[in-house]
Amino acid sequence: MELVWEPMLVVGQKAKAAVAAPSDDAALMSRYQGGDAGAFETLYRRHKAPLYRFIARQLRGRGEADEVFQEVWLAVIKGRERYQPTARFTTFLFAIAHRRIADRARKAIRHPQGVMPEDAADLGLGPLQLVEGAALGAALAAALAALSPEQRTAFLLRAEGECSVEEIAAITGVPFETAKSRLKYANRALREKLIAWR
Amino acid sequence: MSEQADTDLLRLWRSVAHETPGALIDRRILRHAHLAVRAKPGFWR
């Protein structure tokens, strides 16, 4: 029997319709909880790319991003019974990723390994896969890399997770005003660095 | 103005950021997902 949940609460006025309707994600997760692996596959294919970019843009290189990305999905699989549709699935997913990235950052401070690359070209992520405008993509990536970690997280939660300010605050564990300010300054800094491209 | 500028920035980001995980990772995760529900404890055995 397929479980059907009540429509979920959408946090924040600006929580726009994401690529997928949140309630649809919750229903898929519910079906996976009931043993439907195909539902998980749909969820995975829908969210893998934004989640991957969210992770990759905050870590040192592709290898580390691959590891954390897998850890996050394995945590979703393992913790599937605990998922409750009280928040968007995306919020649930990106919150797990944020915690894993923060763990890595803490470990990196305790056990530094080499130089933290500031230039996007050194991130080892492979180039932004552009057919055209490669230089603009590189400039944007470099500008993102130059933000503070908190601002970068705020921007990526908005850009990749389509998170509202309320959701960014909840995921990062800061007050609403702090999240709003981080996002505002991140956007401003990125725009300023890209002003030459206008 | 600022809201429009933020929207333009997001649009720009989405037009240039395209990294995705590799196919091997896809297969590994989906395999785990399938095994996890297949390995669910059965009925009264």
Interface residues (C-beta under 8 A of the other chain):
Chain A: Y32 G35 D36 A37 F40 E41 Y44 K48 A49 Y52 R53 A56 R57 D66 F69 Q70 W73 L74 I77 K78 R80 L125 G126 L128 Q129 L130 G133 L136 G137 L140 A141 R158 A159 E160 N187 L190 R191 L194
Chain B: S2 A5 D6 L9 L10 L12 W13 R14 S15 V16 A17 H18 E19 T20 P21 G22 I25 D26 R28 I29 L30 H32 A33 H34 A36 V37 R38 K40
